[in-house]
Amino acid sequence: MKLLAIDTSTTASSAAILDDGNLAAEFLVNAANISSSGILRCVDLALECAGLEIGSIDAFGVSLGPGSFTGLRVGLATVKGLVLATGRPVVGFSSLAMLAMNLPHAALPVCPMFDARKNEVYTALYRCGGLPEALVEDCVVAPADFLEHITGPTLFVGSGALRYRGLITGRLGDAALFAPDTCHAPRASSGAVIAADLLSRNRLTPAGEMVPAYIRPSEAELARMKKPTGP
């Protein structure tokens, strides 16, 4: 099976192709602005490097979030277009699980963190003996509050872990360990492994029913909630 996965949950947009479980190609670019043309370029380059056409792809995977609101919309719209063009199935997966999957077979619990701004992080806690297994579900929270639930040695990864490294080490001391520098960006190849497992278990979602996992309201939604109602 040839599986194409894409991720646009952060500034590190990427596309990867698995061919019968083997990584055939991956292209990642870390840029401030995420656009549909940018991720499609990643897709085109991955296909070119793998020597494939889009019609050769058997299934798609896409990160649903949490992460950048704009990025998630771009990624999901891109995959929906590819599914519409090819008629192939698609699965969605957590971007935090994908980030945790950068550290497969870790002996310690893995805490992926994205910087969510507003002094918060998108985070969770996973066991990564093989595929990531959620110990604490994806959430958005002040990092200090989340650290109250960490009781033992833990491996931290992601932009949020880097931003709040001082806070994390101050709270946990030697119990806080950090992933190598090359592991902090989410990679579509890690998501593709999760997507392949979901496909093997027939955990499909119709493309038209897929929505981003924002976790918290967008600025536009917050503004609407604050807007006075009535005459």
N, C-alpha and C positions, 0 to 999 in steps of 0.2 A: 504493500500500500504506500502510495506517495501522498504525504500530508504536508500542507503549507500552513504555517502558523505565523501570525503577525501580532506585534505588540506596539501600542502607542500610548501606554499609560503614563509615561514620563517623557522627558526630553530625549531619552535614548530609544528612538524608534528602531524596530528591527523586524526582519522577515527571515524565516528559516524553513528549510525543507527536510523532512525525514523520508527516507526511502527504505521501506521495510525495517524501520527502527534505527537505521543508520543516518547520521547527519550528512546530507548530500551538499548543502550549501547554507550559509547564513550571511546576512548583510546587516550591519548596525551603523547608525549614524546618530551622533549626539548633538542636537541643534536646539536652539531655544524655541523656534517656531515649528509646530507640527502641522503638516498640510496633507491633503489627500494625494497630491502629486508627489510629495516626498516619500510617503510610505509605498506608493505604487512604484516609484523608482527602486526602492529596496526590493520589492517583489520581483520586478523585472530583472534586476541584477542577480538575485538568488536563482531565478529560473535559468538565466543565461549561464551562470556558473555551473549549474547542475545539468545543463544540456537538455532542458525540458521546455515544453510549451504549457500554457495554463490549462489546456485541455487534457494534459497528462495527469493533472492533480486529481486524486481520488476523494479528498476531503480537506476541510479547512478547520483551523482553530483560531480563536481570537481571545485576547485578554479583555475581560469585562470590567475590570476595576477592582479596587478603588484606584484613583489617580487623578491626573489632569482631566477636568471636565471636557475641555476642547479636544484633547488627545483621544479620549475614549470615544467621543462621538465620531471623530475622523476614522478611527480604526474600525469601529462597528459598521459605519457606512461603507467603508472600503470592502470589507468582507461580504456584506450583504450584496454589493454589486457583483463581486466575483461569484457568489453563490447563484445569483440570478442569471449570470452569463453562462455558467457551466452546469447548473442543476445538481451540484454535488452537495453532500451533507456538511453540516458545520456543528462544532461544539464550542462552548465558551468556558473560560476558566478564570480563577482569581489571579489578579496580578501579583498579590502578595504571596500566594502559593507558588507562582512562577519564580518570584525572587528567591524564595526559600529553596527552590529546586536547584539554584546555583550551588547549593551545598549538600548534594545527595550523600547519604550514608554518614552524616554527621553524628557523632556520638552524643552530642548535647542537643537540647532543644534549640531551635532556630527562631529568632525573633526578627522578621523582616520589617523594615520601617521606611515609609516614604514621608518626606517632608510635606505636610498638608497645609503649611502656612498657618497664620492665626495662632501660633504657639501650640500647634497640635501635630500629631502624626497619624497616618494610616498605618495600622499595625495589627499583628496577630502573633500567635505562638504555634509553631509546628514541630512535630516529630518527623525527622527526615531520614529514617532508616532505609527507605527506598523512595516511594512516592510520598509527597508531603501529606501528613495527617494532622488536621487542626486540633490543637489542644485548647486554644482560645481563638474564637472566631474573629474574622476581620472586623475592625472597628476604627473609629476616629476618636482620638482622646488626647488629652494633655500627657506628654511623655512621663512626667513625674507621677501621674495617677496610675498609668499602666505599669510602671516599675514597682508599684506596691504589690503587684501580683506575681512578681518574679522572686522565686524563693531559693534558687540554686544556680549553679554555673550555666550560663546561656551564651549562645553565639549570636551576635547582632550583625545585621547586614542591611545596606540600603542608604539612600540619601538622608533619611531621618536619623539613622544611627550615627552617621558622620556629623550631622549638625549638632546633635545632642550628646556627642561622645563624652564631653566633660560631665554633664549631668548623670549619664549612665554610670560612668566609672566612679563618680562621687557617691552614688547611691549603693552600687554593688561591689565596688572594689575589684579584687582579683576574680570575682565570680563573673565579671563581664569580659567576654572575649569578642574580638571583632574579626570579620572575614577579611581575607586579603583584598588589596585595593582593586584588583581586576574583577572582583565578584559583586561589587556594589550596584552595578547597572543591571536592570532586568534584561533577560535575553529571550527572544522568541524560541530559540532552540530548547530552552528549559520548559517553556510553555508547551512546546510541541510534544514533549514526553508525556505531560499531563493529558493533553488532548488525545494522544494515541490510546492512552488507557481508557479514557471516557468513551472513545469510539469502539474499543473492544468490548465494552459493556453496554453498548447501544444507548448511551446517555446523550441522545441527540436533542436539540432544541430547534424547532422551525425558525429560520432566519427572521421571519416577520415578527416573532415573539421575543427576540433577543433585545434586551435593554441594558444600558450601562449600569454598573453597581456603584453609584456615586457615594452611597452611605450617608452623606450629609447634603442638605439642600444647596443649590447653586445660589450665587449672588442675586440672580434675577428672581428666583423663587423666594428668597428672603425678603427682597424688596416688595414683592407682591403681598407677602404675609403682613408686612408692616403698613401697607397702604390702607388708609381709612376706607371703610365701607359705609354704605347708606347714603342718604341724601346730604 
